[in-house]
Amino acid sequence: MIRVLKYVALDILKNKIIIAYTIMLALFAWSAFSLEDNESKGVLTVLNIVLLTVPLVSILFSTIYIYNSSEFIELLISNPVNRGMVWKALFIGLSLSMVTAYIVGVGIPLLLFANFATAIMMVATGIMLSIIFVSVAFLCSMLTRDKAKGIGVSIMLWLYFALLFDGIVLFLFFQFADYPIEKIVVILSALSPVDLSRILILLKLDVSAMLGFSGAIFQNYFGSNWGLVLSFALLGLWIAVPFAISLRKFKKKDL
Amino acid sequence: MIKIENITKHFGRFRALNNLSIELNKGECIALIGPNGCGKTTLIKSILGMVLPELGIIKFNGKSIKNDNEYRKHIGYMPQIGRYPENMTIGQVIEMIKGIRNHTNDLDTELYEKFEIEKMLNKKMRTLSGGTTQKVSSVLAFMFQSKVFILDEPTAGLDPISSEILKNKIIDAKNKGCLILITSHLLSELDDLVTQIVFMQEGKLILHENVEILKEKTGEATIAKSIIHLLKTQRA
């Protein structure tokens, strides 16, 4: 496992995209904090950037990387290496590089400028988001052999999670505003890792007061320690389930 | 050494292997022949665990290869079209396979030296010609003192001199008592190599015969002629 991981990690490092991604995140974060006079506003700016870019880069880079590694995978499989091991090593390698890029790029300025509780929450959710979208990318690449199709599916999924889902929830919220649908909205929000992360971070900020009644409900559900544990468990499921499905598929795949 | 029992494999609706059983023993050099698309490569990939048959069992030294990967330690495999990570150099690929096999001493470097791979260690895999890629594949296949060699069209794309070097290497391995499985379309090339012939058609085993017996039966001098003789008499 370690031996395979070594070669995967070396290969990803050689690919300079991860370094560019780190620098880009750092530029965003540093400029956001130095432009805004108030740290809370700075955090909000960073939050919006993070919620869009982290999933996008994680899912796209991983999907393309897996498709491009088909020769590498084939070569390993014809040698005495366990299939599951190859897949797990790829997953760990990609997740580690995404997480490292995030911690170096966004984590450091956050810990320097924002208040500690907010910073920790944002680093934690960012790490989870990075790994979740790597995991979804693994699933995408197992759905089809066609590279263009696989990348298409991953872009669609990103659009859905980052933009569409939010829209759907908002639409429901306004359409059924006369009914007591807050609980349903809470449940729905928990179904998208991006929305869940956004709520978790917003609740740590002062602006959560501006969310009004639903803010109070969110505070009720997600603000408590129980809610926190449950939310992170949900995020954990978002990592485990797609990856487990992709692992099962990979073990049965013909190379 | 390798025992295959009733394996069947479909790709979509196409049946690549049809209830095929065969036993391959130590010390034999077996030629796997048949028309294009008859399932030769699928059979080889099934033995290597790269293609997973729906039905049937493959045993290596009496143990089923399902959910096992250690048996591949004993196999040197040379693919028909070597696919390697494009941005790695020859040297890195060789080093990586050594590392992954965890086999760094008593390597067999005969082909490595004869093909003068040392001069090309820094070339990227992407830039290699088909023949050079074949050379790298063969170096990797023979490097680890394996007991079984599976060679899918080993000499396709090699120049005559390299092809001769590789053939001598195969004969050496045969004399050492290794099991060798070769697919090839160049029947004339197989004459001084193989001891057994396996003929496949549409995923089925048509013939598995010792070369000497086959020649005797058909009364022909070469493998190519005896196979053609056989096909003609079959059709008649």
Interface residues (C-beta under 8 A of the other chain):
Chain A: R3 V4 K6 Y7 D11 K14 S69 S70 E71 F72 E74 L75 L76 I77 S78 N79 P80 V81 N82 R83 K252 D254 L255
Chain B: F11 K45 L48 G49 M50 V51 L52 N69 E70 Y71 R72 K73 Y77 P79 R83 Y84 P85 E86 N87 M88 V93 M96 I97 G99 I100 R101 N102
